[in-house]
Each structure stands twice: as C-alpha cells, then as structure tokens.
Amino acid sequence: MEGPHVCIQGATRSGKSVWCYSALAQLARLDDVLIAGSDLSGLLLGRPYVGTRHHEWQATGSADVEAHRDLLVRLVAEMDTRIRNLPPRRDKFTRFHAGFPLIVVVLEEFAGLLRLASTAPVEKGQPKMREQLLALYGRLVSEGHKAGLRLMVVTQRADATVVGVSSAVSSACGSASGSTTRRPW
C-alpha cells in the first residue's frame, strides 16, 4: 500500500464518521492490516473492536490521558523497531502480511486529546503531557510511512496551530474535507 497519511476534515454532520466507519470496516477484515489509534469518545475505535486483534492497539475514553500517550509511545517503538530492521538498500516496507501488518493509526479528534492533555498533571521535570503527545505524533507523521504505519487523522478543522505541528509536517497528510472530496490511501 503506497498511499499517504490521510486527514479527514469536516464540520459536524458532514459525513466524516460514516466515511471512517466504512473505510475502517473494510480494512479491519484484512489479515495484513492492524487498526490502532486513539479515540476519546470510543465510538469510532474501542467498542467495535472488542474481542479482535485490533483492540489491544487502541486507547479510548477521556478518563486516562496517559493511556493515549502510552499507546503512541508503543506505536513509535514499533515504528523504530521496523525501521531498524529494514533490509539493506531498502528505504521503506511495501509488503505486509498477518505477521507483519500495515498499521493504520486512527487519531479521532486529536485536537481534543491535546486540549485534555494540557490539563493533565505530570511528574516534576517531565515535559507537559501535551508536548509529549505532539512529539510522538510528529514522529509518526514524519517517519511512519517508511515503517508501514499510515495515519488517519479525523478532525473538524485541520489547523496546524491547533494540532501543533509545522506546516511541513501538516503537508505530509493528504486532506479530505466535508463529504464530497475524500482521498483514501
């Protein structure tokens, strides 16, 4: 799968969720795809995946911001391992199978997670939770593709100042807006 990361953007009731449910339902059935990610509501991820291989790679709900951070840490660690194990003279993975799946990282309302994280306490001397999330997200966006990770960022407004990434990183995401122009990978 050669497609880019994708950003699904649109106002409430514009069709974002319907498109995501449809795309993820198709991908989740494939043995060579793993659906991972963060969803504060638990509606897009979480409940639909209970009892599947995908569920352990998902963080849902707003009660535990650290669980969302820990999931992103785990995904970055997986990405780093995969990059370390790239075969000689290869700069990315292009073939996936059940034992080495393409990982679709869904970030449902990441801006909301950042707002919640801005109030989360951290140990003295540690970076603020919001900054930790942004650093992990930036790594996934900039390095994930070569390791077989594709981001699906779902938001009402894809604004670099809200998401907190540079415009260079933002431009790495394909954009789908409203209910008429969608770019699946």
ROKESE-53601 format. One record per residue (C-alpha): residue number from 1; y, x, z; residue in three letters. Coordinates in steps of 0.25 Angstrom, whole numbers, plus 2048, in hexadecimal, padded with zeros to 3 digits. Layout:
<node pos="NUM" north="Y" east="X" up="Z" code="ala"/>
...
This chain:
<node pos="1" north="800" east="800" up="800" code="met"/>
<node pos="2" north="80D" east="807" up="7FB" code="glu"/>
<node pos="3" north="817" east="7FC" up="7FF" code="gly"/>
<node pos="4" north="823" east="7FF" up="808" code="pro"/>
<node pos="5" north="826" east="7FB" up="816" code="his"/>
<node pos="6" north="82C" east="7EC" up="815" code="val"/>
<node pos="7" north="837" east="7E5" up="81D" code="cys"/>
<node pos="8" north="837" east="7D6" up="81D" code="ile"/>
<node pos="9" north="844" east="7D1" up="820" code="gln"/>
<node pos="10" north="84A" east="7C3" up="821" code="gly"/>
<node pos="11" north="850" east="7B8" up="829" code="ala"/>
<node pos="12" north="848" east="7AF" up="832" code="thr"/>
<node pos="13" north="840" east="7A5" up="829" code="arg"/>
<node pos="14" north="841" east="7AE" up="81D" code="ser"/>
<node pos="15" north="832" east="7B0" up="81B" code="gly"/>
<node pos="16" north="830" east="7BD" up="822" code="lys"/>
<node pos="17" north="825" east="7B9" up="82B" code="ser"/>
<node pos="18" north="81E" east="7B1" up="820" code="val"/>
<node pos="19" north="81E" east="7BD" up="817" code="trp"/>
<node pos="20" north="81A" east="7C6" up="822" code="cys"/>
<node pos="21" north="80E" east="7BD" up="827" code="tyr"/>
<node pos="22" north="809" east="7BC" up="818" code="ser"/>
<node pos="23" north="80A" east="7CB" up="816" code="ala"/>
<node pos="24" north="804" east="7CF" up="823" code="leu"/>
<node pos="25" north="7F9" east="7C5" up="822" code="ala"/>
<node pos="26" north="7F5" east="7CB" up="814" code="gln"/>
<node pos="27" north="7F6" east="7DA" up="81A" code="leu"/>
<node pos="28" north="7EE" east="7D7" up="827" code="ala"/>
<node pos="29" north="7E2" east="7D3" up="81F" code="arg"/>
<node pos="30" north="7E1" east="7E1" up="818" code="leu"/>
<node pos="31" north="7D8" east="7EB" up="81F" code="asp"/>
<node pos="32" north="7E1" east="7F6" up="81B" code="asp"/>
<node pos="33" north="7EE" east="7F1" up="821" code="val"/>
<node pos="34" north="7F1" east="7F0" up="830" code="leu"/>
<node pos="35" north="7FD" east="7E7" up="835" code="ile"/>
<node pos="36" north="804" east="7EE" up="840" code="ala"/>
<node pos="37" north="812" east="7EB" up="846" code="gly"/>
<node pos="38" north="81C" east="7E5" up="850" code="ser"/>
<node pos="39" north="820" east="7D6" up="851" code="asp"/>
<node pos="40" north="828" east="7D1" up="85D" code="leu"/>
<node pos="41" north="824" east="7C3" up="85A" code="ser"/>
<node pos="42" north="815" east="7C5" up="858" code="gly"/>
<node pos="43" north="815" east="7BB" up="84D" code="leu"/>
<node pos="44" north="814" east="7C4" up="841" code="leu"/>
<node pos="45" north="80B" east="7CE" up="847" code="leu"/>
<node pos="46" north="803" east="7CC" up="854" code="gly"/>
<node pos="47" north="7FD" east="7BF" up="855" code="arg"/>
<node pos="48" north="7F8" east="7BE" up="846" code="pro"/>
<node pos="49" north="7F1" east="7CB" up="848" code="tyr"/>
<node pos="50" north="7EA" east="7CA" up="856" code="val"/>
<node pos="51" north="7DB" east="7CE" up="854" code="gly"/>
<node pos="52" north="7DE" east="7D6" up="848" code="thr"/>
<node pos="53" north="7DF" east="7E5" up="846" code="arg"/>
<node pos="54" north="7EE" east="7E4" up="844" code="his"/>
<node pos="55" north="7F1" east="7DE" up="851" code="his"/>
<node pos="56" north="7F0" east="7EC" up="859" code="glu"/>
<node pos="57" north="7FB" east="7F2" up="850" code="trp"/>
<node pos="58" north="805" east="7E7" up="853" code="gln"/>
<node pos="59" north="80F" east="7E5" up="85E" code="ala"/>
<node pos="60" north="814" east="7D7" up="861" code="thr"/>
<node pos="61" north="81D" east="7CF" up="86A" code="gly"/>
<node pos="62" north="82A" east="7D3" up="871" code="ser"/>
<node pos="63" north="825" east="7D6" up="87F" code="ala"/>
<node pos="64" north="821" east="7E5" up="87D" code="asp"/>
<node pos="65" north="82A" east="7ED" up="874" code="val"/>
<node pos="66" north="822" east="7F9" up="878" code="glu"/>
<node pos="67" north="816" east="7F3" up="871" code="ala"/>
<node pos="68" north="81E" east="7F3" up="864" code="his"/>
<node pos="69" north="823" east="801" up="866" code="arg"/>
<node pos="70" north="815" east="805" up="869" code="asp"/>
<node pos="71" north="80F" east="7FF" up="85C" code="leu"/>
<node pos="72" north="81A" east="806" up="854" code="leu"/>
<node pos="73" north="816" east="813" up="85B" code="val"/>
<node pos="74" north="807" east="811" up="857" code="arg"/>
<node pos="75" north="80B" east="80E" up="849" code="leu"/>
<node pos="76" north="813" east="81B" up="848" code="val"/>
<node pos="77" north="808" east="822" up="84E" code="ala"/>
<node pos="78" north="7FE" east="81C" up="843" code="glu"/>
<node pos="79" north="808" east="820" up="839" code="met"/>
<node pos="80" north="80A" east="82E" up="83E" code="asp"/>
<node pos="81" north="7FA" east="830" up="83E" code="thr"/>
<node pos="82" north="7F9" east="82B" up="830" code="arg"/>
<node pos="83" north="804" east="834" up="82B" code="ile"/>
<node pos="84" north="7FD" east="840" up="832" code="arg"/>
<node pos="85" north="7F0" east="83C" up="82B" code="asn"/>
<node pos="86" north="7F6" east="83B" up="81D" code="leu"/>
<node pos="87" north="7ED" east="842" up="813" code="pro"/>
<node pos="88" north="7F2" east="84F" up="80D" code="pro"/>
<node pos="89" north="7FC" east="84D" up="801" code="arg"/>
<node pos="90" north="7FE" east="83E" up="805" code="arg"/>
<node pos="91" north="80B" east="838" up="80A" code="asp"/>
<node pos="92" north="806" east="82A" up="80D" code="lys"/>
<node pos="93" north="7FA" east="822" up="80F" code="phe"/>
<node pos="94" north="7F7" east="818" up="803" code="thr"/>
<node pos="95" north="7E9" east="813" up="806" code="arg"/>
<node pos="96" north="7E5" east="80B" up="812" code="phe"/>
<node pos="97" north="7D8" east="805" up="818" code="his"/>
<node pos="98" north="7D3" east="7FE" up="824" code="ala"/>
<node pos="99" north="7D2" east="80B" up="82C" code="gly"/>
<node pos="100" north="7E0" east="80F" up="827" code="phe"/>
<node pos="101" north="7E8" east="803" up="824" code="pro"/>
<node pos="102" north="7F6" east="801" up="81F" code="leu"/>
<node pos="103" north="7FE" east="7FD" up="82B" code="ile"/>
<node pos="104" north="809" east="7F2" up="829" code="val"/>
<node pos="105" north="813" east="7F3" up="835" code="val"/>
<node pos="106" north="81A" east="7E6" up="837" code="val"/>
<node pos="107" north="827" east="7E6" up="83F" code="leu"/>
<node pos="108" north="82B" east="7D8" up="841" code="glu"/>
<node pos="109" north="839" east="7D7" up="845" code="glu"/>
<node pos="110" north="83A" east="7E6" up="849" code="phe"/>
<node pos="111" north="849" east="7E4" up="84C" code="ala"/>
<node pos="112" north="845" east="7DA" up="857" code="gly"/>
<node pos="113" north="83C" east="7E4" up="85D" code="leu"/>
<node pos="114" north="847" east="7EF" up="85C" code="leu"/>
<node pos="115" north="850" east="7E5" up="864" code="arg"/>
<node pos="116" north="846" east="7E2" up="86E" code="leu"/>
<node pos="117" north="843" east="7F1" up="870" code="ala"/>
<node pos="118" north="852" east="7F4" up="872" code="ser"/>
<node pos="119" north="850" east="7ED" up="880" code="thr"/>
<node pos="120" north="842" east="7F4" up="883" code="ala"/>
<node pos="121" north="842" east="7FE" up="88F" code="pro"/>
<node pos="122" north="83D" east="80C" up="88C" code="val"/>
<node pos="123" north="83A" east="817" up="895" code="glu"/>
<node pos="124" north="845" east="821" up="898" code="lys"/>
<node pos="125" north="846" east="82C" up="88E" code="gly"/>
<node pos="126" north="83F" east="823" up="883" code="gln"/>
<node pos="127" north="846" east="81E" up="877" code="pro"/>
<node pos="128" north="84A" east="810" up="877" code="lys"/>
<node pos="129" north="83F" east="806" up="872" code="met"/>
<node pos="130" north="848" east="802" up="866" code="arg"/>
<node pos="131" north="849" east="811" up="862" code="glu"/>
<node pos="132" north="83A" east="813" up="863" code="gln"/>
<node pos="133" north="837" east="807" up="85A" code="leu"/>
<node pos="134" north="841" east="80B" up="850" code="leu"/>
<node pos="135" north="83C" east="81A" up="84F" code="ala"/>
<node pos="136" north="82E" east="814" up="84D" code="leu"/>
<node pos="137" north="832" east="80A" up="843" code="tyr"/>
<node pos="138" north="83A" east="815" up="83B" code="gly"/>
<node pos="139" north="82D" east="81E" up="83B" code="arg"/>
<node pos="140" north="824" east="812" up="836" code="leu"/>
<node pos="141" north="82F" east="80F" up="82B" code="val"/>
<node pos="142" north="831" east="81D" up="826" code="ser"/>
<node pos="143" north="823" east="823" up="828" code="glu"/>
<node pos="144" north="819" east="817" up="828" code="gly"/>
<node pos="145" north="817" east="815" up="819" code="his"/>
<node pos="146" north="810" east="822" up="817" code="lys"/>
<node pos="147" north="807" east="81F" up="822" code="ala"/>
<node pos="148" north="803" east="811" up="81D" code="gly"/>
<node pos="149" north="80C" east="809" up="826" code="leu"/>
<node pos="150" north="815" east="7FE" up="820" code="arg"/>
<node pos="151" north="820" east="7F7" up="828" code="leu"/>
<node pos="152" north="823" east="7E9" up="826" code="met"/>
<node pos="153" north="830" east="7E6" up="82E" code="val"/>
<node pos="154" north="833" east="7D8" up="830" code="val"/>
<node pos="155" north="841" east="7D4" up="834" code="thr"/>
<node pos="156" north="84D" east="7CB" up="832" code="gln"/>
<node pos="157" north="856" east="7D5" up="82E" code="arg"/>
<node pos="158" north="852" east="7E3" up="829" code="ala"/>
<node pos="159" north="85E" east="7EB" up="82E" code="asp"/>
<node pos="160" north="85D" east="7FA" up="831" code="ala"/>
<node pos="161" north="867" east="7F9" up="83C" code="thr"/>
<node pos="162" north="85E" east="7EE" up="843" code="val"/>
<node pos="163" north="851" east="7F5" up="840" code="val"/>
<node pos="164" north="858" east="803" up="844" code="gly"/>
<node pos="165" north="853" east="80B" up="838" code="val"/>
<node pos="166" north="85A" east="813" up="82E" code="ser"/>
<node pos="167" north="85D" east="80D" up="820" code="ser"/>
<node pos="168" north="854" east="818" up="81A" code="ala"/>
<node pos="169" north="848" east="812" up="823" code="val"/>
<node pos="170" north="84C" east="804" up="820" code="ser"/>
<node pos="171" north="84C" east="806" up="811" code="ser"/>
<node pos="172" north="83D" east="80B" up="812" code="ala"/>
<node pos="173" north="83A" east="7FC" up="815" code="cys"/>
<node pos="174" north="839" east="7F2" up="809" code="gly"/>
<node pos="175" north="840" east="7E5" up="80D" code="ser"/>
<node pos="176" north="83C" east="7D7" up="80B" code="ala"/>
<node pos="177" north="847" east="7CD" up="80E" code="ser"/>
<node pos="178" north="846" east="7BE" up="810" code="gly"/>
<node pos="179" north="83B" east="7B6" up="80A" code="ser"/>
<node pos="180" north="83D" east="7BA" up="7FB" code="thr"/>
<node pos="181" north="83D" east="7C9" up="7FA" code="thr"/>
<node pos="182" north="831" east="7CF" up="800" code="arg"/>
<node pos="183" north="82B" east="7DD" up="7FE" code="arg"/>
<node pos="184" north="81D" east="7DE" up="803" code="pro"/>
<node pos="185" north="817" east="7EC" up="802" code="trp"/>
